[in-house]
Amino acid sequence: MRIGSGAGFAGDRIGPAVDLAARAGLDDLVLECLAERTIALGQQRKLRDPAVGYDPRLRARFERLLPVTGEHGVRVVTNMGAANPLAAGAVTRDLLVDLGVRGKIAVVTGDDVLDRLDLRVPALEDGIPLADHGAVVSANAYLGADALLPALDTAANVVLTGRVADPSLFVAPLAHRLGWELDDWPRIAAGTLVGHLLECAGQVTGGYFADPGVKDVPGLAELGFPFAEVASDGTATIGKLAGTGGVVSTGTVREQLLYEVTDPTGYRTPDVVLDFRPVRAEQTGADRVRISGAAGMARPAELKVSVGYRAGYRAECGISYAGPNAASRARLAADVVTTRLRGTGLRIRAEVLGALKDSGEPTDECRLRVAAMAPDQAAADVVCHEVEALYTNGPAGGGGVRADVREVIGIVSALIPRSDVETRVTVLEADDAAA
């Protein structure tokens, strides 16, 4: 089968995904749009308005993508449901109706475990109980391929999920089409390897890889997204469409192999524990790399949970100085701000940006940036007010003040028994769309 990657994060481009759907002969297209902080922010939006919480770009993406995937018979699997998969499903159904396209949407829920998470358990990162980090606003378990297979069995055109482990979004359609059992650890390991390589989309075709003069990537402005041709034994070839920018090489593949992997001997996912050591990457042609050799052990007994908590407010503000002696005036401004904020108990970071040219000579234009974390918005506002006050109370020639204060959602992780996580599939149909 052939599976493609249509997004690697929430802010990814849509054009390469549409191109893949139209020209790559795909069976499935996966859009991976969630990060740990992304879903916590989605939960925050949902607290303010229960009708939202899904990916805010969902409708804009699907307006362009679904007519093409429908025309070419490509199934879409995506976690753009974020903190509100059912609402995302309803929006998608309504969009299909508006487009006059028939379709079936399968929505996977159950990753939200806030009501069953023991906040006394220690966070994996620091060993401190979850409750001691701050008010918890979200807790989403990383679902695996087993949660998605019932949705794929519905013959849906679109499968929408919340938090699913990134590679599992690929493992599920691979297992479904190729007939793999989920306890066939070598094949599930191979599918997880494919998913790990594709999950960040353009990263394996040269994005986040390019380094001029060291690792040159042609046509980066028109970067194409990757696909994988996967055999029933799990061996796969990573490629991209002809005529698109970027490159698929053993270099891009090997770099992506290690991306976000802390233990390459035992990479834990909900589906398998993957050992990268036997993996081989072989260049078989232009923009074609064959991968093989993944080894797998039985899946973990627990699921990882991403926990979002209220971590305070961040103040970030700045002011520019130009002309002779600009850097000295900016440094004086920094001293004024830090002195006036000394009694607040806040840790202030003040730095002068652009103080020197490449030659090492002083520049005639620079900017003071001041940042701080505060326990509440009022304290954060004080920081930015002090920067604003530099207009008439600081060194000569300051201008262009910009200030930003926003709440910060912190992220930690914990484990939860699989038995505490219950998933469900809800099917929505736009069967009257073409009437």
Secondary structure, 3 states (H helix, E strand, C coil): CEEEEEECCCCCCCHHHHHHHHHCCCCEEEECCCCHHHHHHHHHHHHHCCCCCCCCCHHHHHHHHHHHHHHHCCEEEECCCCCCHHHHHHHHHHHHHHHCCCCEEEEEECCECHHHCCCCCECCCCCCEHHHHCCEEEEEECECHHHHHHHHCCCCCEEECCCECCCHHHHHHHHHHHCCCCCCHHHHHHHHHHHHHHCCHHHHHCCCCCECCCECCCCHHHECCEEEEECCCCCEEEEECCCCECCCCHHHHHHHHCCCCCCCCCEECCCCEEECCCCEEEEEECCEEEEECCEEECCCCEEEEEEEEEEEEEEEEEEEEECCCHHHHHHHHHHHHHHHCHHHCCCEEEEEECCECCCCCECCEEEEEEEEEECCHHHHHHHHHHHHCHHHHCCCCEEEEEEEEEEEEEEEEEEEEHHHCCCEEEEEECCCCCC
